[in-house]
Amino acid sequence: MEYEVQAMNERVERESRFVPELQKAIQKVIVGQRYLVDRLLIGILCDGHVLIEGVPGLAKTLSVKTLASVIDTRFQRIQFTPDLLPADLLGTEIYNPKDHTFTSKRGPIFANLILADEINRAPAKVQSALLECMQERQVTIGDKTYPLAFPFLVMATQNPIEQEGTYPLPEAQIDRFMLKLRVTYPSRDEEKAIMEAVTGAGLPSVTPVINPDTLRKAQATVREIYMDEKVKNYILDVVFATRDPKSFGLDIGHLIAYGGSPRATIFLASAARAHAFLRGRGYVTPEDVKAVGPDVLRHRVIVTYEAEAEELTSDAVIQRIFDHIDVP
């Protein structure tokens, strides 16, 4: 077993050599926001989609665009508005009167990294069309189905639901996002650096650091990172505690309407492996699970009206669970 872990450590060290260079390239453009950049990298290493929540102006768009630039992939930003139609996203068939045939015109979804800006401002049909692409990795236009290129990742942003003109995604749809990130304001020093960069010489351009083939190899390595049975059971305990907290000695059943789905277990294990990979380890520790736990669970643990009356968020409930479950 020790030999296998050692071999995995060596493989991770070899396959993750691009990570510091990647982070350095991103930090040329993005000041601060290390949490956001780290979680975006976890999403792309796990081939999982990311939902980013935060007020306008926090470099959400710039972060995704920069990530696409350093991975040598095609970036596409789609602004979601109340009048957007599914055809505006996916594409449509155009009739040619000369030969009486239809040709498919592909929409902006045919890119690698998609930024779905303000997804909660679009009607349900458009949201459903996007989420179908996320799940199936393919698009059907007329009677033809087109596979989406690798990598295909959706980074969706949404404003907090208390802002006017926004409509929260249904829980069943939001569950398809691997991570939900909450982005906050930068510190005073970071904001000063941002001001000096933007109003001075301007933001520098970045060049690709890795290509899709390198990313594919990294993803394969992430999937094989060693996870001990105790860590697997720890993940299961955390997720099951969101569904039946009483069985784990937690008196918070009245605060949880719905617990984490099986996707929570799958994504928590995947994200913990990617977290270990980014830190150059070939094995997962409970700290990896605790680090990514809130991002995987916050949109899957639905709190009750009673919890809202007590001003308790899903983050607060999740923290109680992590504080109570024994760490192996």
C-alpha positions in Angstrom: 0.0 0.0 0.0 2.8 2.4 0.9 4.5 1.6 -2.4 1.2 2.5 -4.3 0.9 5.8 -2.5 4.5 6.6 -3.1 4.1 5.8 -6.8 0.9 8.0 -6.9 2.8 10.8 -5.2 5.5 10.7 -7.9 2.9 10.6 -10.6 1.1 13.6 -9.2 4.3 15.5 -8.8 5.1 14.9 -12.5 1.6 15.6 -13.8 1.0 18.7 -11.7 4.2 20.6 -12.7 2.1 23.0 -14.7 0.0 24.1 -11.8 2.4 26.8 -10.3 3.0 28.2 -13.8 -0.7 28.2 -14.5 -1.5 30.0 -11.2 1.3 32.5 -11.8 -0.1 33.3 -15.3 -3.6 33.8 -13.9 -2.3 36.0 -11.1 -0.8 38.4 -13.7 -4.3 39.4 -14.5 -6.4 38.5 -11.5 -5.4 40.3 -8.3 -6.4 38.3 -5.2 -9.4 36.0 -5.5 -7.2 33.0 -4.8 -10.3 31.1 -3.5 -12.1 31.7 -6.8 -9.1 30.7 -9.0 -8.4 27.6 -6.9 -12.0 26.4 -7.1 -12.2 27.1 -10.9 -9.1 24.9 -11.3 -10.8 22.2 -9.2 -13.8 22.4 -11.4 -11.8 22.0 -14.6 -9.7 19.2 -13.2 -12.9 17.3 -12.3 -14.7 18.2 -15.5 -17.4 19.7 -13.4 -19.4 22.9 -13.9 -19.2 25.8 -11.5 -21.9 28.3 -10.3 -20.5 31.6 -9.0 -22.6 33.9 -6.9 -21.5 37.4 -6.2 -22.4 41.1 -6.8 -21.2 42.7 -10.1 -17.6 43.8 -10.4 -15.7 41.0 -8.6 -13.7 39.7 -11.6 -16.0 36.7 -12.2 -16.0 37.2 -16.0 -12.3 38.1 -16.1 -11.3 35.0 -14.1 -13.1 32.6 -16.4 -11.8 34.3 -19.5 -8.2 34.3 -18.2 -8.5 30.6 -17.3 -9.6 29.8 -20.9 -6.6 31.8 -22.2 -4.0 29.9 -20.1 -5.4 26.5 -21.1 -5.5 27.2 -24.9 -9.2 26.8 -25.3 -12.0 28.7 -26.9 -13.9 31.0 -24.5 -17.5 32.2 -25.1 -19.4 34.6 -22.9 -23.2 34.5 -23.1 -25.2 37.2 -21.5 -28.5 35.8 -20.1 -31.5 38.1 -20.4 -35.2 37.7 -20.0 -35.8 37.7 -23.8 -33.1 35.1 -24.6 -34.4 32.0 -26.5 -33.0 28.5 -26.6 -32.1 28.9 -30.3 -29.9 32.0 -29.3 -27.9 29.6 -27.2 -27.8 26.3 -29.1 -28.3 27.4 -32.7 -31.0 26.8 -35.3 -31.7 25.5 -38.8 -31.7 27.9 -41.7 -33.8 27.3 -44.8 -32.0 27.6 -48.1 -34.7 28.4 -50.8 -32.4 27.6 -53.7 -32.1 23.9 -53.0 -34.9 23.6 -50.5 -32.6 22.3 -47.7 -31.9 23.2 -44.1 -28.5 23.9 -42.8 -27.6 24.0 -39.1 -26.1 27.2 -37.7 -24.3 26.5 -34.5 -24.8 28.8 -31.5 -22.4 30.2 -29.0 -22.6 27.0 -26.9 -20.1 25.4 -29.2 -17.0 26.5 -27.3 -14.8 25.0 -24.5 -15.3 27.3 -21.6 -18.7 28.9 -21.4 -19.5 31.8 -19.2 -23.2 31.9 -18.6 -23.4 35.4 -17.2 -26.3 36.1 -14.9 -28.0 32.8 -15.5 -30.7 33.6 -13.1 -32.0 36.4 -15.3 -33.0 34.0 -18.1 -36.3 32.2 -18.6 -36.7 28.5 -17.6 -36.5 27.2 -21.2 -33.1 28.7 -21.7 -31.8 27.5 -18.4 -33.0 24.0 -19.2 -31.4 24.0 -22.6 -28.0 25.0 -21.1 -28.3 22.4 -18.3 -29.1 19.7 -20.8 -25.9 20.5 -22.7 -24.0 20.3 -19.4 -25.4 16.9 -18.6 -25.3 15.2 -22.0 -22.2 17.1 -23.5 -24.1 17.3 -26.8 -26.5 19.6 -28.7 -29.4 18.6 -31.0 -30.4 21.0 -33.7 -33.3 19.7 -35.8 -32.6 16.0 -36.4 -28.8 16.2 -36.0 -26.9 15.8 -32.8 -23.5 17.4 -32.3 -21.0 16.4 -29.6 -19.4 19.2 -27.7 -15.6 19.5 -27.8 -13.3 18.7 -24.9 -13.1 20.4 -22.6 -16.6 21.6 -22.1 -17.2 23.5 -18.9 -19.9 26.0 -17.9 -19.0 28.6 -15.4 -22.3 30.3 -14.6 -22.7 33.5 -12.6 -25.7 34.8 -10.7 -26.4 37.8 -8.6 -27.7 37.2 -5.1 -31.4 36.4 -5.2 -32.4 39.5 -3.2 -31.5 41.8 -6.1 -34.3 42.8 -8.4 -35.1 41.0 -11.6 -33.5 37.7 -10.7 -35.1 34.3 -10.6 -33.4 31.5 -8.6 -32.7 28.2 -10.4 -34.8 25.3 -9.3 -32.9 23.0 -6.9 -33.1 20.0 -9.3 -31.3 22.1 -11.9 -28.8 23.7 -9.7 -27.8 20.3 -8.4 -26.0 19.6 -11.7 -23.4 22.2 -10.8 -20.4 20.6 -9.1 -19.5 23.6 -7.0 -21.3 26.8 -5.9 -18.9 29.5 -5.0 -19.6 32.7 -3.0 -17.3 35.5 -4.1 -16.7 38.4 -1.7 -15.1 41.8 -2.0 -11.3 42.1 -2.2 -9.3 43.4 0.7 -8.1 47.0 0.8 -4.6 46.2 -0.4 -6.0 44.0 -3.2 -8.4 46.7 -4.3 -5.6 49.2 -4.4 -3.5 46.9 -6.6 -6.6 46.5 -8.9 -7.0 50.2 -9.1 -3.4 50.8 -10.0 -3.3 48.0 -12.6 -6.5 49.0 -14.4 -6.0 52.7 -14.4 -2.3 52.5 -15.1 -0.7 50.4 -17.8 -3.7 48.1 -18.0 -4.0 44.4 -17.5 -1.3 42.2 -19.1 -2.2 39.6 -21.7 -1.5 35.9 -21.0 -0.4 33.1 -23.2 -1.4 29.4 -23.1 0.4 27.4 -20.5 -1.1 24.0 -21.2 -3.2 22.4 -24.0 -6.3 20.1 -23.8 -4.1 17.0 -24.0 -2.2 18.0 -20.9 -5.5 18.7 -19.1 -6.9 15.3 -20.1 -3.8 13.6 -18.6 -4.2 15.7 -15.4 -7.9 14.7 -15.1 -6.9 11.0 -15.5 -4.4 11.4 -12.7 -6.9 13.2 -10.4 -9.4 10.3 -10.8 -6.7 7.8 -9.6 -5.5 9.7 -6.5 -5.6 7.3 -3.6 -8.5 7.7 -1.1 -8.4 5.6 2.0 -11.6 3.7 3.1 -11.7 5.9 6.3 -11.9 9.0 4.2 -14.6 7.5 1.9 -16.6 6.7 5.0 -16.0 10.2 6.3 -17.5 11.6 3.1 -20.5 9.3 3.4 -21.0 10.3 7.1 -21.1 14.0 6.1 -23.5 13.5 3.3 -25.8 11.2 5.2 -25.8 13.6 8.1 -27.4 16.2 5.9 -30.2 13.7 5.2 -30.7 12.2 8.6 -28.9 14.3 11.2 -30.6 12.6 14.1 -28.8 9.3 13.4 -25.5 11.2 13.9 -26.6 12.8 17.2 -27.3 16.2 15.6 -30.3 18.1 16.6 -30.7 20.1 13.4 -33.4 18.1 11.6 -35.8 21.0 11.9 -33.3 23.2 10.0 -32.9 21.0 6.9 -35.7 20.5 4.3 -33.6 18.4 1.9 -30.1 16.9 2.3 -27.4 16.3 -0.2 -28.1 14.1 -3.3 -25.9 11.2 -4.4 -24.2 13.8 -6.7 -23.0 15.4 -3.4 -21.1 12.2 -2.5 -19.6 11.8 -6.0 -18.6 15.5 -6.3 -17.2 15.7 -2.8 -14.9 12.8 -3.5 -13.8 14.2 -6.9 -13.3 17.7 -5.6 -11.2 16.4 -2.6 -9.0 14.5 -5.0 -8.5 17.6 -7.2 -7.7 19.6 -4.0 -5.0 17.1 -3.1 -3.7 17.3 -6.7 -3.3 21.0 -6.6 -1.2 20.6 -3.5 1.0 18.0 -5.0 -0.3 15.0 -3.1 -1.2 11.6 -4.4 -3.6 10.9 -1.5 -6.7 12.5 0.0 -6.8 13.7 3.6 -9.9 14.7 5.6 -8.7 18.3 5.4 -9.2 18.1 1.6 -12.8 17.1 2.2 -13.4 19.8 4.7 -11.9 22.4 2.4 -14.2 21.7 -0.5 -17.2 20.5 1.5 -19.1 23.9 1.7 -18.6 24.5 -2.0 -20.1 21.1 -2.9 -22.9 21.1 -0.4 -24.1 24.7 0.0 -26.5 24.4 -3.0 -27.6 20.9 -2.2 -28.5 21.3 1.5 -31.9 23.2 1.4 -32.8 24.8 4.7 -36.3 25.1 6.1 -38.3 28.3 6.7 -37.5 27.8 10.4 -33.8 28.1 9.7 -34.4 31.2 7.6 -36.4 32.7 10.4 -33.3 32.1 12.7 -31.2 33.7 9.9 -29.2 30.4 9.5 -27.9 29.7 6.0 -27.0 26.4 4.5 -23.3 27.3 5.1 -24.0 27.6 8.8 -25.8 24.2 8.9 -23.0 22.5 6.9 -20.4 23.9 9.3 -22.3 22.4 12.2 -22.2 19.0 10.5 -18.4 19.2 9.9 -17.8 20.3 13.4 -19.8 17.3 14.8 -18.7 14.4 12.5 -15.6 12.7 13.8 -12.5 13.2 11.6 -10.7 9.9 10.9 
